[in-house]
Amino acid sequence: VTDNLNTHSPASLYKAFPPKEARRLAERFEWHDIPKHGSWLDMAEIEIGVMNRQALSKPLPDLESFRQQIRAWTVNRNKEHAKINWQFKTQDARIKLARLYPITL
């Protein structure tokens, strides 16, 4: 699953590798682009971030270890009925997103 960043496409592989290698790598992926706008995207990014911090913070020796780690994390996350609170109050937004708010004197 990729966002709309210009490096998240098969074209970026052709910029980084010779054509034959780029094609070989591109064929290994199943590309799924997300909509440009959507609040669910924020929630998905938050959840992936949580997974990365909790389940993937240390290197794993092989693909099977990775799968086991993700399975265990998913079971535990679902068992906890974990929720994402991605909305915040206006005052909190002004602090968190200060660069987007104009400074008035």
VMD Tcl script that builds the backbone (N, CA, C; Angstrom):
set m [mol new atoms 315]
animate dup $m
set s [atomselect $m all]
$s set {name element resname resid chain x y z} {
  {N N VAL 1 A 0.860 -1.169 0.000}
  {CA C VAL 1 A 0.000 0.000 0.000}
  {C C VAL 1 A 0.899 1.222 0.000}
  {N N THR 2 A 0.691 2.095 -0.945}
  {CA C THR 2 A 1.541 3.272 -1.065}
  {C C THR 2 A 0.711 4.542 -1.053}
  {N N ASP 3 A 1.315 5.606 -0.562}
  {CA C ASP 3 A 0.638 6.894 -0.635}
  {C C ASP 3 A 1.018 7.558 -1.954}
  {N N ASN 4 A 0.718 8.825 -2.073}
  {CA C ASN 4 A 0.897 9.495 -3.357}
  {C C ASN 4 A 2.257 10.151 -3.535}
  {N N LEU 5 A 3.200 9.811 -2.696}
  {CA C LEU 5 A 4.543 10.351 -2.849}
  {C C LEU 5 A 5.132 9.855 -4.168}
  {N N ASN 6 A 5.826 10.722 -4.877}
  {CA C ASN 6 A 6.302 10.356 -6.211}
  {C C ASN 6 A 7.318 9.219 -6.219}
  {N N THR 7 A 7.918 8.893 -5.083}
  {CA C THR 7 A 8.882 7.785 -5.058}
  {C C THR 7 A 8.216 6.440 -4.813}
  {N N HIS 8 A 6.928 6.442 -4.584}
  {CA C HIS 8 A 6.218 5.203 -4.280}
  {C C HIS 8 A 5.531 4.657 -5.528}
  {N N SER 9 A 6.314 4.374 -6.532}
  {CA C SER 9 A 5.776 3.818 -7.775}
  {C C SER 9 A 6.878 3.029 -8.477}
  {N N PRO 10 A 6.495 2.191 -9.424}
  {CA C PRO 10 A 7.514 1.443 -10.157}
  {C C PRO 10 A 8.516 2.360 -10.862}
  {N N ALA 11 A 8.098 3.546 -11.254}
  {CA C ALA 11 A 9.002 4.466 -11.954}
  {C C ALA 11 A 10.236 4.785 -11.120}
  {N N SER 12 A 10.072 4.859 -9.809}
  {CA C SER 12 A 11.221 5.175 -8.952}
  {C C SER 12 A 12.265 4.057 -8.980}
  {N N LEU 13 A 11.826 2.825 -9.206}
  {CA C LEU 13 A 12.775 1.716 -9.308}
  {C C LEU 13 A 13.652 1.867 -10.545}
  {N N TYR 14 A 13.050 2.370 -11.631}
  {CA C TYR 14 A 13.811 2.555 -12.869}
  {C C TYR 14 A 14.817 3.692 -12.749}
  {N N LYS 15 A 14.574 4.602 -11.823}
  {CA C LYS 15 A 15.542 5.676 -11.583}
  {C C LYS 15 A 16.717 5.180 -10.741}
  {N N ALA 16 A 16.463 4.171 -9.917}
  {CA C ALA 16 A 17.490 3.692 -8.982}
  {C C ALA 16 A 18.274 2.486 -9.495}
  {N N PHE 17 A 17.689 1.710 -10.420}
  {CA C PHE 17 A 18.318 0.465 -10.868}
  {C C PHE 17 A 18.342 0.390 -12.392}
  {N N PRO 18 A 19.212 -0.456 -12.924}
  {CA C PRO 18 A 19.175 -0.709 -14.372}
  {C C PRO 18 A 17.811 -1.303 -14.748}
  {N N PRO 19 A 17.356 -1.104 -15.985}
  {CA C PRO 19 A 16.007 -1.528 -16.381}
  {C C PRO 19 A 15.655 -2.979 -16.045}
  {N N LYS 20 A 16.568 -3.904 -16.300}
  {CA C LYS 20 A 16.267 -5.323 -16.055}
  {C C LYS 20 A 16.009 -5.576 -14.562}
  {N N GLU 21 A 16.856 -5.004 -13.703}
  {CA C GLU 21 A 16.702 -5.178 -12.254}
  {C C GLU 21 A 15.459 -4.448 -11.755}
  {N N ALA 22 A 15.192 -3.265 -12.290}
  {CA C ALA 22 A 14.001 -2.511 -11.888}
  {C C ALA 22 A 12.733 -3.303 -12.209}
  {N N ARG 23 A 12.699 -3.896 -13.394}
  {CA C ARG 23 A 11.522 -4.699 -13.782}
  {C C ARG 23 A 11.375 -5.913 -12.870}
  {N N ARG 24 A 12.486 -6.578 -12.586}
  {CA C ARG 24 A 12.444 -7.746 -11.700}
  {C C ARG 24 A 11.879 -7.356 -10.335}
  {N N LEU 25 A 12.344 -6.248 -9.791}
  {CA C LEU 25 A 11.853 -5.801 -8.485}
  {C C LEU 25 A 10.390 -5.375 -8.555}
  {N N ALA 26 A 10.028 -4.622 -9.579}
  {CA C ALA 26 A 8.652 -4.130 -9.714}
  {C C ALA 26 A 7.654 -5.278 -9.804}
  {N N GLU 27 A 8.051 -6.371 -10.437}
  {CA C GLU 27 A 7.147 -7.513 -10.580}
  {C C GLU 27 A 6.955 -8.274 -9.276}
  {N N ARG 28 A 7.809 -8.032 -8.291}
  {CA C ARG 28 A 7.668 -8.697 -6.988}
  {C C ARG 28 A 6.597 -8.030 -6.124}
  {N N PHE 29 A 6.239 -6.794 -6.468}
  {CA C PHE 29 A 5.280 -6.034 -5.669}
  {C C PHE 29 A 3.894 -6.085 -6.274}
  {N N GLU 30 A 2.906 -6.012 -5.404}
  {CA C GLU 30 A 1.531 -5.797 -5.827}
  {C C GLU 30 A 1.183 -4.395 -5.340}
  {N N TRP 31 A 1.092 -3.444 -6.255}
  {CA C TRP 31 A 0.946 -2.028 -5.908}
  {C C TRP 31 A -0.514 -1.686 -5.638}
  {N N HIS 32 A -0.761 -1.036 -4.516}
  {CA C HIS 32 A -2.098 -0.555 -4.164}
  {C C HIS 32 A -1.978 0.906 -3.765}
  {N N ASP 33 A -2.499 1.778 -4.594}
  {CA C ASP 33 A -2.453 3.206 -4.289}
  {C C ASP 33 A -3.689 3.599 -3.495}
  {N N ILE 34 A -3.511 4.557 -2.629}
  {CA C ILE 34 A -4.612 5.021 -1.789}
  {C C ILE 34 A -5.190 6.304 -2.371}
  {N N PRO 35 A -6.427 6.641 -2.005}
  {CA C PRO 35 A -7.001 7.916 -2.462}
  {C C PRO 35 A -6.176 9.088 -1.941}
  {N N LYS 36 A -6.225 10.201 -2.678}
  {CA C LYS 36 A -5.449 11.371 -2.269}
  {C C LYS 36 A -6.008 11.998 -1.005}
  {N N HIS 37 A -7.295 11.893 -0.790}
  {CA C HIS 37 A -7.906 12.509 0.381}
  {C C HIS 37 A -8.744 11.461 1.111}
  {N N GLY 38 A -8.667 11.435 2.405}
  {CA C GLY 38 A -9.482 10.510 3.177}
  {C C GLY 38 A -8.989 10.406 4.598}
  {N N SER 39 A -9.891 10.605 5.533}
  {CA C SER 39 A -9.488 10.569 6.937}
  {C C SER 39 A -9.077 9.164 7.364}
  {N N TRP 40 A -9.602 8.141 6.691}
  {CA C TRP 40 A -9.207 6.776 7.060}
  {C C TRP 40 A -7.721 6.569 6.835}
  {N N LEU 41 A -7.147 7.325 5.899}
  {CA C LEU 41 A -5.723 7.210 5.634}
  {C C LEU 41 A -4.916 7.595 6.867}
  {N N ASP 42 A -5.331 8.655 7.543}
  {CA C ASP 42 A -4.639 9.067 8.763}
  {C C ASP 42 A -4.659 7.941 9.789}
  {N N MET 43 A -5.812 7.298 9.929}
  {CA C MET 43 A -5.927 6.209 10.901}
  {C C MET 43 A -5.050 5.028 10.501}
  {N N ALA 44 A -5.006 4.717 9.213}
  {CA C ALA 44 A -4.161 3.610 8.749}
  {C C ALA 44 A -2.691 3.913 9.013}
  {N N GLU 45 A -2.279 5.148 8.761}
  {CA C GLU 45 A -0.885 5.523 9.009}
  {C C GLU 45 A -0.547 5.453 10.490}
  {N N ILE 46 A -1.484 5.863 11.341}
  {CA C ILE 46 A -1.263 5.787 12.789}
  {C C ILE 46 A -1.101 4.330 13.206}
  {N N GLU 47 A -1.979 3.466 12.720}
  {CA C GLU 47 A -1.926 2.049 13.092}
  {C C GLU 47 A -0.631 1.392 12.612}
  {N N ILE 48 A -0.208 1.717 11.412}
  {CA C ILE 48 A 1.054 1.171 10.905}
  {C C ILE 48 A 2.220 1.663 11.754}
  {N N GLY 49 A 2.164 2.917 12.182}
  {CA C GLY 49 A 3.205 3.452 13.058}
  {C C GLY 49 A 3.255 2.730 14.386}
  {N N VAL 50 A 2.082 2.449 14.949}
  {CA C VAL 50 A 2.012 1.701 16.213}
  {C C VAL 50 A 2.608 0.312 16.016}
  {N N MET 51 A 2.234 -0.346 14.922}
  {CA C MET 51 A 2.760 -1.681 14.635}
  {C C MET 51 A 4.287 -1.645 14.501}
  {N N ASN 52 A 4.789 -0.662 13.787}
  {CA C ASN 52 A 6.246 -0.557 13.618}
  {C C ASN 52 A 6.951 -0.399 14.954}
  {N N ARG 53 A 6.419 0.466 15.820}
  {CA C ARG 53 A 7.063 0.697 17.122}
  {C C ARG 53 A 6.945 -0.512 18.040}
  {N N GLN 54 A 5.783 -1.159 18.049}
  {CA C GLN 54 A 5.549 -2.245 18.998}
  {C C GLN 54 A 6.049 -3.604 18.512}
  {N N ALA 55 A 5.935 -3.868 17.228}
  {CA C ALA 55 A 6.241 -5.220 16.742}
  {C C ALA 55 A 7.506 -5.303 15.898}
  {N N LEU 56 A 7.929 -4.201 15.329}
  {CA C LEU 56 A 9.032 -4.273 14.371}
  {C C LEU 56 A 10.206 -3.383 14.749}
  {N N SER 57 A 10.338 -3.108 16.022}
  {CA C SER 57 A 11.410 -2.201 16.455}
  {C C SER 57 A 12.791 -2.856 16.423}
  {N N LYS 58 A 12.821 -4.186 16.382}
  {CA C LYS 58 A 14.101 -4.907 16.334}
  {C C LYS 58 A 14.181 -5.702 15.036}
  {N N PRO 59 A 15.376 -5.886 14.513}
  {CA C PRO 59 A 15.521 -6.676 13.285}
  {C C PRO 59 A 15.049 -8.123 13.497}
  {N N LEU 60 A 14.445 -8.686 12.476}
  {CA C LEU 60 A 13.993 -10.077 12.522}
  {C C LEU 60 A 14.840 -10.884 11.541}
  {N N PRO 61 A 15.205 -12.109 11.916}
  {CA C PRO 61 A 16.166 -12.875 11.115}
  {C C PRO 61 A 15.647 -13.381 9.774}
  {N N ASP 62 A 14.318 -13.585 9.674}
  {CA C ASP 62 A 13.803 -14.147 8.431}
  {C C ASP 62 A 12.327 -13.809 8.272}
  {N N LEU 63 A 11.774 -14.152 7.110}
  {CA C LEU 63 A 10.388 -13.829 6.784}
  {C C LEU 63 A 9.407 -14.513 7.729}
  {N N GLU 64 A 9.661 -15.749 8.099}
  {CA C GLU 64 A 8.753 -16.467 8.999}
  {C C GLU 64 A 8.707 -15.798 10.371}
  {N N SER 65 A 9.826 -15.337 10.872}
  {CA C SER 65 A 9.843 -14.611 12.152}
  {C C SER 65 A 9.022 -13.333 12.045}
  {N N PHE 66 A 9.149 -12.660 10.912}
  {CA C PHE 66 A 8.361 -11.446 10.661}
  {C C PHE 66 A 6.867 -11.766 10.709}
  {N N ARG 67 A 6.471 -12.817 10.007}
  {CA C ARG 67 A 5.052 -13.205 9.977}
  {C C ARG 67 A 4.540 -13.556 11.372}
  {N N GLN 68 A 5.320 -14.302 12.130}
  {CA C GLN 68 A 4.921 -14.671 13.493}
  {C C GLN 68 A 4.779 -13.436 14.376}
  {N N GLN 69 A 5.714 -12.522 14.246}
  {CA C GLN 69 A 5.683 -11.300 15.048}
  {C C GLN 69 A 4.433 -10.476 14.727}
  {N N ILE 70 A 4.126 -10.328 13.454}
  {CA C ILE 70 A 2.951 -9.552 13.043}
  {C C ILE 70 A 1.669 -10.253 13.470}
  {N N ARG 71 A 1.618 -11.585 13.322}
  {CA C ARG 71 A 0.434 -12.334 13.771}
  {C C ARG 71 A 0.194 -12.140 15.260}
  {N N ALA 72 A 1.242 -12.292 16.052}
  {CA C ALA 72 A 1.121 -12.143 17.509}
  {C C ALA 72 A 0.696 -10.723 17.867}
  {N N TRP 73 A 1.267 -9.735 17.211}
  {CA C TRP 73 A 0.908 -8.345 17.484}
  {C C TRP 73 A -0.555 -8.096 17.131}
  {N N THR 74 A -1.000 -8.624 15.981}
  {CA C THR 74 A -2.379 -8.428 15.534}
  {C C THR 74 A -3.367 -9.057 16.507}
  {N N VAL 75 A -3.092 -10.281 16.941}
  {CA C VAL 75 A -3.969 -10.956 17.910}
  {C C VAL 75 A -4.062 -10.133 19.186}
  {N N ASN 76 A -2.926 -9.690 19.687}
  {CA C ASN 76 A -2.907 -8.905 20.917}
  {C C ASN 76 A -3.628 -7.568 20.737}
  {N N ARG 77 A -3.390 -6.900 19.634}
  {CA C ARG 77 A -4.031 -5.597 19.365}
  {C C ARG 77 A -5.540 -5.754 19.289}
  {N N ASN 78 A -6.011 -6.813 18.638}
  {CA C ASN 78 A -7.450 -7.058 18.543}
  {C C ASN 78 A -8.038 -7.447 19.895}
  {N N LYS 79 A -7.295 -8.234 20.659}
  {CA C LYS 79 A -7.764 -8.649 21.984}
  {C C LYS 79 A -7.936 -7.437 22.904}
  {N N GLU 80 A -7.056 -6.454 22.759}
  {CA C GLU 80 A -7.129 -5.240 23.571}
  {C C GLU 80 A -8.219 -4.277 23.103}
  {N N HIS 81 A -8.821 -4.557 21.956}
  {CA C HIS 81 A -9.806 -3.646 21.354}
  {C C HIS 81 A -9.216 -2.245 21.243}
  {N N ALA 82 A -7.994 -2.180 20.773}
  {CA C ALA 82 A -7.276 -0.905 20.666}
  {C C ALA 82 A -8.017 0.046 19.737}
  {N N LYS 83 A -8.050 1.296 20.126}
  {CA C LYS 83 A -8.723 2.325 19.333}
  {C C LYS 83 A -7.738 3.439 19.023}
  {N N ILE 84 A -8.020 4.133 17.956}
  {CA C ILE 84 A -7.196 5.268 17.551}
  {C C ILE 84 A -8.007 6.538 17.753}
  {N N ASN 85 A -7.439 7.477 18.479}
  {CA C ASN 85 A -8.063 8.785 18.624}
  {C C ASN 85 A -7.244 9.764 17.799}
  {N N TRP 86 A -7.651 9.992 16.565}
  {CA C TRP 86 A -6.869 10.818 15.654}
  {C C TRP 86 A -7.412 12.229 15.541}
  {N N GLN 87 A -8.465 12.526 16.265}
  {CA C GLN 87 A -9.021 13.873 16.248}
  {C C GLN 87 A -8.587 14.606 17.504}
  {N N PHE 88 A -8.477 15.917 17.413}
  {CA C PHE 88 A -8.124 16.688 18.590}
  {C C PHE 88 A -8.814 18.042 18.550}
  {N N LYS 89 A -8.828 18.722 19.685}
  {CA C LYS 89 A -9.509 20.005 19.820}
  {C C LYS 89 A -8.739 21.091 19.076}
  {N N THR 90 A -9.442 22.176 18.777}
  {CA C THR 90 A -8.841 23.282 18.038}
  {C C THR 90 A -7.571 23.787 18.707}
  {N N GLN 91 A -7.602 23.964 20.019}
  {CA C GLN 91 A -6.422 24.472 20.721}
  {C C GLN 91 A -5.240 23.507 20.573}
  {N N ASP 92 A -5.516 22.216 20.661}
  {CA C ASP 92 A -4.453 21.225 20.464}
  {C C ASP 92 A -3.918 21.281 19.029}
  {N N ALA 93 A -4.814 21.499 18.074}
  {CA C ALA 93 A -4.406 21.596 16.672}
  {C C ALA 93 A -3.477 22.783 16.467}
  {N N ARG 94 A -3.767 23.889 17.138}
  {CA C ARG 94 A -2.923 25.082 16.982}
  {C C ARG 94 A -1.514 24.837 17.499}
  {N N ILE 95 A -1.387 23.974 18.484}
  {CA C ILE 95 A -0.058 23.645 19.012}
  {C C ILE 95 A 0.629 22.640 18.085}
  {N N LYS 96 A -0.082 21.560 17.795}
  {CA C LYS 96 A 0.503 20.484 16.988}
  {C C LYS 96 A 0.796 20.935 15.557}
  {N N LEU 97 A -0.072 21.779 15.018}
  {CA C LEU 97 A 0.054 22.214 13.626}
  {C C LEU 97 A 0.395 23.697 13.529}
  {N N ALA 98 A 1.202 24.166 14.440}
  {CA C ALA 98 A 1.523 25.594 14.525}
  {C C ALA 98 A 2.028 26.157 13.205}
  {N N ARG 99 A 2.751 25.370 12.454}
  {CA C ARG 99 A 3.307 25.875 11.196}
  {C C ARG 99 A 2.221 26.220 10.181}
  {N N LEU 100 A 1.012 25.698 10.374}
  {CA C LEU 100 A -0.087 25.961 9.442}
  {C C LEU 100 A -0.944 27.153 9.844}
  {N N TYR 101 A -0.769 27.626 11.065}
  {CA C TYR 101 A -1.569 28.739 11.561}
  {C C TYR 101 A -0.781 30.033 11.452}
  {N N PRO 102 A -1.420 31.091 10.933}
  {CA C PRO 102 A -0.706 32.365 10.813}
  {C C PRO 102 A -0.441 32.982 12.186}
  {N N ILE 103 A 0.644 33.716 12.263}
  {CA C ILE 103 A 0.971 34.421 13.503}
  {C C ILE 103 A 0.380 35.819 13.398}
  {N N THR 104 A -0.472 36.162 14.339}
  {CA C THR 104 A -1.073 37.496 14.350}
  {C C THR 104 A -0.597 38.241 15.576}
  {N N LEU 105 A -0.279 39.475 15.387}
  {CA C LEU 105 A 0.203 40.303 16.496}
  {C C LEU 105 A -0.838 41.305 16.904}
}
mol reanalyze $m
mol bondsrecalc $m
mol representation Tube
mol addrep $m
